[in-house]
Amino acid sequence: MHEPLVSREEFERVQELLDYRAAIPGAPRWHVSPYLLIGLVRCGKCGAALCGTSAKSGRFRYHTCSRYYKQGKSACPGDKVRKEKLESFVLEKLLTAILAPENLERLLELVKTRNWRD
């Protein structure tokens, strides 16, 4: 036995937070990042999350399969995708397919009727 490092209340509060985060599968980690799509995009070959990587002292940024990044080509033949290219593609699709004027009214209705507690 030894002196606890944190109070019992703080320990339980952290446990609740960890349980809450674990209950949300694939929830993006919201933190300051130069990668807009982290936590939202998956590898098209193996389904693992894409992570942000860089090359040439940070001059070039990529979304890379996390399985490929951590375990190598034997785990996934995943390709790197230039950050700017992927983000531009996704933003263009959002603007033309989802945020098109004819879809905004329907989207607004869906948001209004959604039960946000589920």
Sequence and secondary structure as in RCSB ss.txt:
>XXXX:A:sequence
MHEPLVSREEFERVQELLDYRAAIPGAPRWHVSPYLLIGLVRCGKCGAALCGTSAKSGRFRYHTCSRYYKQGKSA
CPGDKVRKEKLESFVLEKLLTAILAPENLERLLELVKTRNWRD
>XXXX:A:secstr
    SS HHHHHHHHHHHHHHHTSTT    S  S TTTTT B TTT  BEEEEEETTTTEEEEEEHHHHHH TTT
     EEHHHHHHHHHHHIIIIISSHHHHHHHHHHHHH  TT 
